[in-house]
Amino acid sequence: MASDSEKKRKSYGEKLSRKPVNLYKLAVNLIGLAFGFFHRWHVSTLFENDRHFSHLSEIEREMSFRTEMGMYYSYYKTIAESKTFIDGLRKISHDNISEYGNVINAARKYNLLPELVAGYLYHCAKNLGIISIEQCWQNQIIVIILSIKTLYVLRISMYVSLPMGELEKNHFQIERGEGLPPVTSCEGLGVPVYFYLEIVWVFTIFTVAILFYYAVFLGNSLSSGIIAVLLFFYNHNECTRVQWTPPLRESFAYPVLLSQMYMLTMIIREGTIRDSQKVPKDLLQKMGIATVISLCCWQFSHFVLTTQIIALLILKWMKIIPNDLYRSIFKVHGWSVLITMGISDGFPLLYSLYCYLLLVSNIIRLTEKLTRCMGTKLQTIFEIVFTIACTVYLKSLSTSLSKDNAHVFDLLKAKLTGYKDFHTMLYTCSPEFSFLQYRSYEVIIKTLLLPSAILAGTLVIYFWCRNYRIKGYPRCIEADLAYNGLQTGAFIIMAVFIMRLKLFMNPHLCIISGIVCANRYLEKLGLKKEMTKTAITLLLISAMSYHGLERLHEERSIIGEYSDIEQEELFEWIKKNTPEHAVFAGKMSLMANLMLSTGRPIVNNPYYESKEMRDRTMKVYEIFSRKDVTSVYFTLRNLHVGYVVLEEALCFGFANLQAECQMIDLWDLIDNGTAKASGKQPLCPILFRGNAYPFKRAFVNNRYVVLQLDYSYYVELKPKTSLNYHS
């Protein structure tokens, strides 16, 4: 029995041992936040340098948010410019302009949680008077025409002071030339767009901070976190695009998904090293909240979570994680889905592969008692076969009920086979949806991201093999690392098929690469001296930095300025010469900007995940086909279109697209070249420059033509009795 003095010494020793641990945690937290704030500065200045955003007029700023960025930002703008948050919420909950003809709850359908939160915070900040300003400028734009198709834009800026009443936002007097009226532009958090961007930049802090914590946790070393963050910055353009496209859903959802995977990793480690029944409830709750937020922010999140469920099922079937731990995680996913379906549009989620995997897992859990008599191996084989068969059956059954997610499987089918249709071609013709390009491989090899990750994986497998002799299977395997290995593998497969998804692959490769410096792996190789470990870490950093610093400098050297005078002319004409209820149709990306800058209703938008929107877009794009003009005219009339906007590049087939990806090529594909063989000419060029009848050409500039549809009705009245006139 220990004496009192021994107990005191023990408790005193525990206090001493706790102190450095607490200091270590504090250091990790501070370093992670420092990296996060550096990333916030990095991306915000890259964004400013690329567009000279602070010196753009308000309409230019809006136009710079291309494609779906403009659509998402338009809802925040609606909330921010409303008298109250509730008034703005009511407007977007009864949206009748983004899908003209339908009144939708845009907040639920388009995953607008970020815009709702940003709009609410903006109104709170404005009401509390905590919005500040910094400076004001007076700008003048001089447009010099060098040739018919070349414009040079020179922007002269002059500092302007404002009276005290103007101090909630900075003003810029923009003299824009070319017959355009001057526009007052503003800077500061009092301006809705700057407040919105600041919310995005805050999320970028969390991205890098969580990346650092994640790598430190996996490698149990500060060096692991530093290696991961340096690789992230050296491959920045390959890891994120928030600096170029702030309003995209991934800008908000990815940091939350990363934190969700980080918390799951902690749960797996807690549940396998200790008792699986004693996983901290607060960790499970935080993971569930992160799951809900990610699902409410981005419609693609459930595909990522599907890969997570598959990885967990593999670990369960391989007996690497206990069944009780899987059930705990499964419950978190279950109640997260239920909450998400209550907050956002639940139907796409209800018909997703993610939900079906959760449903089938629950059925298996209920039948476990009946299958125990089979034996462990047969039970596992039964579970695998049952899960795959039931999931495939349920997914095929739901396809007839909901076609919203059908395009994803068609896209995968197009990647694996020679399958082509109009919708898959619109995707695959876009560079970000093509296969991962050679340049991306070259970059991550030169900066040692890929070699480091491969080396880390080799070290982990070697460590497990050595442990197998001592502990046996499955205790030799680190379950948290096994999960992250499977998750990274899933992201690699996704990125290889769709280049855009490298934004998942590369950050996770950075995290895995950090494991190279983990003490436990280096010690297994006989490298036990701290000096040796430090030397290896410094050597690796030096090798990474050789090309990494060059890449970083290249990214920082990007200097540009946004200008699109033709599109601005188009939008100014629309605002001045068309009724507020005039309905527009045209290229999807342009329609999003048109809705944002003019407030006019549109019939098609870039939300291509909707089956109805895909069908609408295909009808609108008939104007780029070889169809008869009368047929196209009445198709547009049936959609209640008042004006259709044509773009020169799409009409004449010199848009910056891959071979056989021009609009006319897509339509020739649809009818197997029948119309082309019969000698029918493309309709769009004729309407753009020739006879527009039965349309009326309402607006023309160097790039755009607006055609108006005539909704006049002629009624012939015949008298019941005829009158005879006698001369």
VENJO-V896421 format. One record per residue. SS is DSSP state (H for helix, E for strand, - for the rest). PHI is phi in degrees with one decimal (* if undefined). Layout:
ss=<SS/SS>
phi=<PHI/PHI>
//
This chain:
ss=<-/-/-/H/H/H/H/H/H/H/H/H/H/H/H/H/H/H/H/H/H/H/H/H/H/H/H/H/H/H/H/H/H/H/H/H/H/H/H/H/H/H/H/H/H/H/H/H/H/H/H/-/H/H/H/-/-/H/H/H/H/H/H/-/-/-/-/H/H/H/H/H/H/H/H/H/H/H/H/H/H/-/-/-/H/H/H/H/H/H/H/H/H/-/E/-/-/-/-/-/-/-/-/E/-/H/H/H/H/-/-/-/H/H/H/H/H/H/H/H/H/H/H/H/H/H/H/H/-/-/-/-/-/-/-/-/E/E/E/E/E/E/E/E/E/E/E/-/-/E/E/E/E/E/E/E/E/E/E/-/-/-/-/H/H/H/-/-/-/E/E/E/E/E/E/-/-/-/-/-/-/-/E/E/E/E/E/-/-/-/-/H/H/H/H/H/H/H/H/H/H/H/H/H/H/H/H/H/H/H/H/H/H/H/H/H/H/H/H/-/-/H/H/H/H/H/H/H/H/H/H/H/H/H/-/H/H/H/H/-/-/-/-/-/-/-/-/-/H/H/H/H/H/H/H/H/H/H/H/H/H/H/H/H/H/H/H/H/H/H/H/H/H/-/-/H/H/H/-/-/H/H/H/H/H/H/H/H/H/H/H/H/H/H/H/H/H/-/-/-/H/H/H/H/H/H/H/H/H/H/H/H/H/H/H/H/H/-/-/-/-/-/H/H/H/H/H/H/H/H/H/H/H/H/H/H/H/H/H/H/H/H/H/-/-/H/H/H/H/H/-/-/H/H/H/H/H/H/H/H/H/H/H/H/H/H/H/H/H/H/H/H/H/H/-/H/H/H/H/H/H/H/H/H/H/H/H/H/H/H/H/H/H/H/H/H/H/H/H/-/-/-/-/-/-/H/H/H/H/H/H/H/H/H/H/H/-/-/-/-/-/H/H/H/H/H/H/H/-/-/H/H/H/-/-/-/-/H/H/H/H/H/H/H/H/H/-/-/H/H/H/H/H/H/H/H/H/H/H/H/H/H/H/H/H/H/H/H/H/H/H/-/-/-/-/-/-/-/H/H/H/H/H/H/H/H/H/H/H/H/H/H/H/H/H/H/H/-/H/H/H/H/H/H/H/H/H/H/H/H/H/H/H/H/H/H/H/-/H/H/H/H/H/H/-/-/-/-/-/H/H/H/H/H/H/H/H/H/H/H/H/H/H/H/H/H/H/H/H/H/H/H/H/H/H/H/-/-/-/-/-/-/-/-/H/H/H/H/H/H/H/H/H/H/H/H/H/-/-/-/-/-/E/E/E/-/-/H/H/H/H/H/H/H/H/H/H/H/-/-/E/E/-/-/-/-/-/-/-/-/H/H/H/H/H/H/H/H/H/H/H/H/H/H/-/-/-/-/H/H/H/H/H/H/H/H/H/H/-/-/-/-/E/E/E/E/E/H/H/H/H/H/-/-/-/-/-/-/-/-/-/-/H/H/H/H/H/H/H/H/-/-/-/H/H/H/H/-/-/-/-/-/H/H/H/H/H/H/H/-/-/-/-/-/-/E/E/E/E/E/-/-/-/E/E/E/E/E/-/-/-/-/-/-/-/-/-/-/-/-/-/-/-/-/-/-/->
phi=<*/-72.7/-77.2/-62.5/-65.6/-65.8/-62.9/-64.9/-62.8/-66.7/-66.3/-66.6/-63.7/-64.0/-64.1/-64.1/-71.4/-72.2/-59.3/-63.3/-63.4/-64.1/-64.4/-63.6/-61.8/-61.8/-62.0/-60.3/-62.4/-67.5/-64.5/-60.2/-66.3/-62.1/-61.0/-62.8/-69.2/-64.4/-64.9/-59.8/-64.8/-60.4/-72.0/-67.9/-74.3/-61.3/-62.3/-64.4/-64.8/-68.8/-118.9/53.6/-60.1/-64.7/-109.9/-92.6/-71.3/-61.7/-70.6/-66.3/-60.7/-66.0/-66.1/-70.8/-86.1/-78.5/50.7/-68.2/-57.6/-63.7/-66.5/-64.9/-65.2/-60.9/-72.1/-62.3/-60.2/-60.5/-67.5/-64.1/-89.1/-76.9/-62.1/-134.6/-62.0/-62.6/-63.2/-65.6/-62.9/-63.7/-64.9/-78.7/-80.6/-128.0/-78.5/-122.5/-116.8/-81.6/-135.1/-51.5/106.2/-117.4/-108.7/-122.4/-91.7/-63.5/-61.0/-82.2/-73.9/-102.3/55.3/-96.1/-55.0/-59.2/-69.3/-64.3/-65.5/-62.5/-64.3/-64.1/-63.9/-62.7/-65.4/-62.9/-64.1/-67.6/-68.3/-83.9/69.5/-102.3/-85.8/-118.4/-129.8/-124.9/-158.9/-131.7/-136.7/-114.1/-111.6/-133.6/-100.9/-109.7/-102.4/-107.7/-89.2/-85.2/-154.1/-61.0/-113.4/-119.8/-119.8/-117.7/-108.7/-115.4/-113.4/-100.3/-116.2/-139.0/-68.3/-130.3/-95.2/-119.7/-66.3/-58.0/-67.0/-96.4/-75.0/-85.8/-158.9/-86.1/-113.6/-129.0/-91.1/-99.8/-92.8/-102.4/65.5/54.5/78.0/-88.4/-70.1/-66.2/-126.6/-84.0/-111.7/-128.5/-136.4/121.7/-68.7/-70.9/-88.5/-51.3/-66.9/-70.5/-63.5/-61.8/-63.5/-64.2/-61.7/-62.3/-64.3/-62.4/-62.6/-68.2/-61.2/-66.7/-55.7/-76.2/-61.2/-67.1/-56.7/-64.5/-61.5/-59.0/-67.0/-62.5/-65.0/-66.3/-93.0/51.5/-157.0/-62.4/-59.4/-62.3/-66.2/-64.7/-59.3/-61.4/-68.6/-61.7/-63.3/-62.2/-71.6/-69.4/-116.5/-59.0/-66.9/-88.6/-102.7/-156.0/-130.9/-60.9/-69.6/-107.5/-134.3/-57.8/-77.0/-62.8/-58.2/-66.0/-60.6/-95.9/-79.9/-62.8/-57.8/-71.5/-62.3/-63.4/-66.9/-64.6/-68.4/-63.3/-67.8/-62.8/-60.4/-64.2/-62.8/-63.3/-63.7/-63.1/-76.8/-101.0/-75.4/-105.3/-76.8/-64.0/-81.3/-112.1/-67.0/-52.5/-64.7/-65.2/-65.5/-62.7/-66.6/-62.8/-62.0/-63.8/-63.5/-61.9/-63.5/-62.0/-62.5/-64.0/-67.9/-80.4/-92.8/-150.3/-68.0/-82.6/-57.3/-67.6/-69.2/-64.1/-68.7/-62.0/-63.6/-65.9/-62.6/-62.6/-61.3/-67.4/-63.7/-61.7/-62.5/-68.0/-66.2/-87.6/62.5/-80.0/-116.1/-70.5/-60.4/-61.7/-66.7/-61.3/-62.4/-62.3/-68.0/-59.4/-62.1/-61.5/-62.8/-62.0/-72.4/-65.5/-64.4/-62.3/-65.6/-61.2/-66.1/-77.6/-87.3/-112.7/-67.8/-82.6/-66.5/-59.2/-70.2/-61.3/-95.0/-88.1/-62.2/-57.0/-67.0/-65.9/-64.7/-65.7/-64.6/-64.3/-60.5/-67.3/-63.2/-61.7/-59.8/-73.0/-99.0/-60.2/-63.5/-75.7/-98.0/-63.5/-67.3/-70.5/98.5/-60.7/-67.1/-64.9/-63.2/-65.2/-61.8/-60.7/-61.9/-63.1/-63.7/-63.3/-63.1/-65.3/-63.6/-67.0/-65.1/-63.1/-63.9/-63.0/-67.3/-66.9/-67.0/-74.0/-59.7/-74.2/-91.6/-139.4/-102.2/-59.4/-94.8/-62.6/-65.1/-66.0/-73.3/-65.6/-65.7/-63.5/-62.2/-66.7/-71.2/-88.8/-129.4/-92.0/-64.3/-143.6/-144.4/-58.0/-71.5/-67.1/-68.7/-61.1/-74.8/-67.9/-76.4/-83.0/-56.0/-70.2/-104.3/-82.8/-65.0/-58.4/-79.8/-58.0/-59.3/-65.7/-61.6/-60.5/-64.7/-73.8/-82.8/-62.7/-85.0/68.0/-66.5/-66.4/-59.3/-65.3/-65.7/-65.0/-62.1/-60.9/-61.3/-64.6/-62.4/-63.6/-63.1/-61.5/-62.6/-65.5/-63.1/-66.2/-69.6/-59.3/-66.4/-93.9/-101.5/79.1/-94.4/-98.5/-67.6/-72.9/-96.8/-82.8/-62.2/-64.6/-72.6/-62.2/-60.6/-67.0/-64.6/-65.0/-64.4/-64.1/-59.3/-63.0/-66.4/-64.2/-60.9/-60.8/-69.7/-61.0/-80.9/-130.4/-57.6/-56.8/-82.3/-64.5/-68.3/-94.2/-64.8/-66.7/-60.1/-72.7/-64.1/-61.2/-62.7/-63.7/-61.8/-61.1/-66.1/-53.4/-94.8/-67.2/-58.7/-64.2/-80.1/-66.0/-67.1/-64.5/-88.5/90.6/-95.1/-103.4/-76.9/-61.4/-62.3/-66.1/-62.0/-63.2/-63.4/-64.1/-62.1/-65.8/-65.0/-64.6/-61.5/-62.9/-65.2/-64.4/-73.5/-57.0/-95.9/-64.8/-65.6/-63.5/-64.2/-64.7/-65.2/-61.5/-68.1/-69.9/-85.8/-72.3/-127.9/-151.6/-154.2/-80.7/-158.9/-147.6/-65.9/-62.8/-67.8/-63.8/-59.0/-59.3/-67.7/-64.3/-64.2/-61.3/-65.4/-90.6/-117.6/-125.1/-63.6/-64.1/-96.0/-64.2/-102.2/-116.3/-142.7/162.0/-58.7/-54.4/-63.2/-68.2/-63.3/-63.1/-67.2/-62.6/-63.3/-66.1/-86.9/-113.8/75.1/-82.8/-65.0/-130.5/-96.7/-134.4/-141.6/-76.7/-77.9/-80.8/-72.1/-88.0/-61.7/-62.3/-68.8/-62.8/-66.5/-62.2/-61.9/-62.7/-67.7/-64.2/-74.5/-60.0/-67.6/-95.5/-95.3/-104.5/-69.9/-65.4/-61.1/-66.1/-61.6/-65.1/-59.1/-75.4/-62.2/-68.9/-64.1/-65.3/-87.8/65.2/-76.6/-96.3/-139.3/-123.0/-102.5/-107.0/-113.0/-55.3/-61.6/-72.5/-66.6/-98.7/76.1/-120.4/-66.6/-76.8/-130.8/-67.6/-61.6/61.9/-121.6/-69.1/-56.6/-66.5/-65.3/-65.1/-72.0/-64.5/-66.7/-62.4/-100.7/57.5/75.3/-63.6/-64.4/-66.6/-66.0/-82.0/89.7/-72.4/-87.2/-58.3/-75.9/-59.1/-59.5/-65.9/-68.5/-70.6/-123.2/-105.1/-77.4/-92.0/-60.4/-84.1/-75.0/-119.3/-74.4/-104.1/-149.2/-142.0/-140.3/-64.3/-125.1/-123.5/-130.8/-109.6/-103.6/-103.2/-95.2/-94.5/-108.9/-71.2/-119.0/-106.9/-116.1/-97.9/-101.1/-105.6/-66.3/-69.1/-121.9/-91.9/-107.3/-98.9/-102.7/-112.3/-80.8>
//
